[in-house]
Amino acid sequence: RLLDAIAEGNSPKAVRLAQDHLAAARRNTLAAHKTIDAKLISS
C-alpha cells in the first residue's frame, strides 16, 4: 500500500501510511521490552 501511494505520487497518503507503520512497529517493540522486563522481575 505504501509503495502504491508513492508510485501514484500521493504524498499525504504515503506519509500517513508510513507513520502508521512506524507507530505500530514502535508499539510492538515496546511490548516486547515490557515482556522481557516482566520475565526478569518475576524470576
A tleap script that builds the chain and sets N, CA, C and O, in Angstrom:
source leaprc.protein.ff14SB
mol = sequence {
  NARG LEU LEU ASP ALA ILE ALA GLU GLY ASN
  SER PRO LYS ALA VAL ARG LEU ALA GLN ASP
  HIE LEU ALA ALA ALA ARG ARG ASN THR LEU
  ALA ALA HIE LYS THR ILE ASP ALA LYS LEU
  ILE SER CSER
}
set mol.1.N position { 0.830 -1.213 0.000 }
set mol.1.CA position { 0.000 0.000 0.000 }
set mol.1.C position { 0.857 1.253 0.000 }
set mol.1.O position { 0.589 2.200 -0.738 }
set mol.2.N position { 1.880 1.251 0.825 }
set mol.2.CA position { 2.764 2.418 0.904 }
set mol.2.C position { 3.431 2.664 -0.445 }
set mol.2.O position { 3.473 3.794 -0.933 }
set mol.3.N position { 3.956 1.587 -1.045 }
set mol.3.CA position { 4.621 1.736 -2.344 }
set mol.3.C position { 3.645 2.188 -3.418 }
set mol.3.O position { 4.007 2.971 -4.296 }
set mol.4.N position { 2.404 1.701 -3.355 }
set mol.4.CA position { 1.383 2.125 -4.318 }
set mol.4.C position { 1.149 3.621 -4.188 }
set mol.4.O position { 1.077 4.334 -5.189 }
set mol.5.N position { 1.032 4.095 -2.955 }
set mol.5.CA position { 0.779 5.517 -2.710 }
set mol.5.C position { 1.932 6.362 -3.244 }
set mol.5.O position { 1.715 7.420 -3.834 }
set mol.6.N position { 3.161 5.886 -3.033 }
set mol.6.CA position { 4.334 6.624 -3.525 }
set mol.6.C position { 4.336 6.623 -5.054 }
set mol.6.O position { 4.578 7.653 -5.683 }
set mol.7.N position { 4.063 5.459 -5.644 }
set mol.7.CA position { 4.064 5.340 -7.100 }
set mol.7.C position { 3.015 6.252 -7.728 }
set mol.7.O position { 3.230 6.809 -8.804 }
set mol.8.N position { 1.882 6.399 -7.049 }
set mol.8.CA position { 0.812 7.261 -7.552 }
set mol.8.C position { 1.116 8.733 -7.313 }
set mol.8.O position { 0.401 9.606 -7.806 }
set mol.9.N position { 2.173 9.011 -6.561 }
set mol.9.CA position { 2.508 10.394 -6.252 }
set mol.9.C position { 1.578 10.970 -5.195 }
set mol.9.O position { 1.407 12.185 -5.100 }
set mol.10.N position { 0.979 10.087 -4.403 }
set mol.10.CA position { 0.034 10.513 -3.373 }
set mol.10.C position { 0.799 10.698 -2.063 }
set mol.10.O position { 0.748 9.843 -1.179 }
set mol.11.N position { 1.507 11.821 -1.948 }
set mol.11.CA position { 2.391 12.048 -0.805 }
set mol.11.C position { 1.695 12.033 0.551 }
set mol.11.O position { 2.160 11.336 1.453 }
set mol.12.N position { 0.604 12.768 0.736 }
set mol.12.CA position { -0.033 12.759 2.063 }
set mol.12.C position { -0.423 11.353 2.504 }
set mol.12.O position { -0.257 10.987 3.667 }
set mol.13.N position { -0.943 10.570 1.563 }
set mol.13.CA position { -1.339 9.197 1.900 }
set mol.13.C position { -0.099 8.367 2.222 }
set mol.13.O position { -0.105 7.583 3.171 }
set mol.14.N position { 0.951 8.532 1.445 }
set mol.14.CA position { 2.183 7.781 1.674 }
set mol.14.C position { 2.758 8.110 3.050 }
set mol.14.O position { 3.198 7.222 3.780 }
set mol.15.N position { 2.747 9.394 3.392 }
set mol.15.CA position { 3.278 9.822 4.694 }
set mol.15.C position { 2.442 9.219 5.821 }
set mol.15.O position { 2.985 8.735 6.814 }
set mol.16.N position { 1.120 9.251 5.661 }
set mol.16.CA position { 0.236 8.717 6.703 }
set mol.16.C position { 0.464 7.210 6.888 }
set mol.16.O position { 0.527 6.719 8.015 }
set mol.17.N position { 0.585 6.490 5.779 }
set mol.17.CA position { 0.819 5.049 5.864 }
set mol.17.C position { 2.158 4.756 6.538 }
set mol.17.O position { 2.266 3.839 7.352 }
set mol.18.N position { 3.169 5.536 6.194 }
set mol.18.CA position { 4.491 5.334 6.787 }
set mol.18.C position { 4.444 5.596 8.290 }
set mol.18.O position { 5.036 4.852 9.073 }
set mol.19.N position { 3.744 6.648 8.687 }
set mol.19.CA position { 3.648 6.976 10.115 }
set mol.19.C position { 2.888 5.889 10.870 }
set mol.19.O position { 3.270 5.517 11.979 }
set mol.20.N position { 1.812 5.380 10.269 }
set mol.20.CA position { 1.054 4.299 10.900 }
set mol.20.C position { 1.951 3.081 11.093 }
set mol.20.O position { 1.920 2.431 12.139 }
set mol.21.N position { 2.742 2.783 10.080 }
set mol.21.CA position { 3.628 1.630 10.125 }
set mol.21.C position { 4.670 1.796 11.232 }
set mol.21.O position { 4.938 0.860 11.986 }
set mol.22.N position { 5.257 2.996 11.323 }
set mol.22.CA position { 6.266 3.256 12.347 }
set mol.22.C position { 5.658 3.178 13.742 }
set mol.22.O position { 6.265 2.628 14.661 }
set mol.23.N position { 4.462 3.729 13.894 }
set mol.23.CA position { 3.796 3.707 15.199 }
set mol.23.C position { 3.530 2.263 15.626 }
set mol.23.O position { 3.735 1.910 16.787 }
set mol.24.N position { 3.078 1.437 14.696 }
set mol.24.CA position { 2.803 0.032 15.004 }
set mol.24.C position { 4.094 -0.689 15.380 }
set mol.24.O position { 4.112 -1.473 16.328 }
set mol.25.N position { 5.162 -0.430 14.651 }
set mol.25.CA position { 6.444 -1.069 14.928 }
set mol.25.C position { 6.948 -0.662 16.309 }
set mol.25.O position { 7.495 -1.482 17.046 }
set mol.26.N position { 6.759 0.615 16.654 }
set mol.26.CA position { 7.210 1.113 17.952 }
set mol.26.C position { 6.431 0.429 19.077 }
set mol.26.O position { 7.009 0.028 20.087 }
set mol.27.N position { 5.108 0.298 18.892 }
set mol.27.CA position { 4.283 -0.368 19.913 }
set mol.27.C position { 4.727 -1.814 20.102 }
set mol.27.O position { 4.818 -2.294 21.232 }
set mol.28.N position { 5.002 -2.505 19.007 }
set mol.28.CA position { 5.425 -3.904 19.097 }
set mol.28.C position { 6.753 -4.020 19.829 }
set mol.28.O position { 6.945 -4.929 20.636 }
set mol.29.N position { 7.673 -3.098 19.550 }
set mol.29.CA position { 8.985 -3.109 20.200 }
set mol.29.C position { 8.837 -2.864 21.693 }
set mol.29.O position { 9.450 -3.559 22.504 }
set mol.30.N position { 8.020 -1.871 22.060 }
set mol.30.CA position { 7.797 -1.567 23.476 }
set mol.30.C position { 7.164 -2.755 24.184 }
set mol.30.O position { 7.548 -3.083 25.307 }
set mol.31.N position { 6.202 -3.401 23.543 }
set mol.31.CA position { 5.535 -4.550 24.145 }
set mol.31.C position { 6.543 -5.667 24.397 }
set mol.31.O position { 6.487 -6.324 25.436 }
set mol.32.N position { 7.449 -5.888 23.474 }
set mol.32.CA position { 8.464 -6.929 23.625 }
set mol.32.C position { 9.374 -6.608 24.805 }
set mol.32.O position { 9.698 -7.496 25.594 }
set mol.33.N position { 9.790 -5.353 24.936 }
set mol.33.CA position { 10.652 -4.953 26.053 }
set mol.33.C position { 9.935 -5.135 27.384 }
set mol.33.O position { 10.527 -5.607 28.355 }
set mol.34.N position { 8.665 -4.762 27.427 }
set mol.34.CA position { 7.898 -4.900 28.673 }
set mol.34.C position { 7.790 -6.368 29.073 }
set mol.34.O position { 7.872 -6.701 30.256 }
set mol.35.N position { 7.606 -7.243 28.088 }
set mol.35.CA position { 7.507 -8.675 28.370 }
set mol.35.C position { 8.822 -9.190 28.940 }
set mol.35.O position { 8.829 -9.959 29.902 }
set mol.36.N position { 9.930 -8.767 28.348 }
set mol.36.CA position { 11.259 -9.181 28.817 }
set mol.36.C position { 11.481 -8.669 30.236 }
set mol.36.O position { 11.952 -9.414 31.096 }
set mol.37.N position { 11.145 -7.405 30.489 }
set mol.37.CA position { 11.301 -6.821 31.826 }
set mol.37.C position { 10.486 -7.607 32.848 }
set mol.37.O position { 10.972 -7.909 33.938 }
set mol.38.N position { 9.247 -7.937 32.493 }
set mol.38.CA position { 8.374 -8.671 33.410 }
set mol.38.C position { 8.973 -10.037 33.740 }
set mol.38.O position { 8.905 -10.483 34.885 }
set mol.39.N position { 9.556 -10.700 32.750 }
set mol.39.CA position { 10.173 -12.007 32.983 }
set mol.39.C position { 11.373 -11.868 33.918 }
set mol.39.O position { 11.573 -12.703 34.801 }
set mol.40.N position { 12.169 -10.821 33.727 }
set mol.40.CA position { 13.344 -10.611 34.574 }
set mol.40.C position { 12.919 -10.350 36.015 }
set mol.40.O position { 13.528 -10.866 36.952 }
set mol.41.N position { 11.877 -9.552 36.186 }
set mol.41.CA position { 11.407 -9.206 37.530 }
set mol.41.C position { 10.843 -10.439 38.235 }
set mol.41.O position { 11.088 -10.641 39.425 }
set mol.42.N position { 10.096 -11.254 37.513 }
set mol.42.CA position { 9.425 -12.396 38.139 }
set mol.42.C position { 10.386 -13.547 38.447 }
set mol.42.O position { 10.077 -14.395 39.283 }
set mol.43.N position { 11.532 -13.589 37.791 }
set mol.43.CA position { 12.443 -14.717 38.020 }
set mol.43.C position { 13.377 -14.464 39.200 }
set mol.43.O position { 14.205 -15.315 39.525 }
savepdb mol mol.pdb
quit
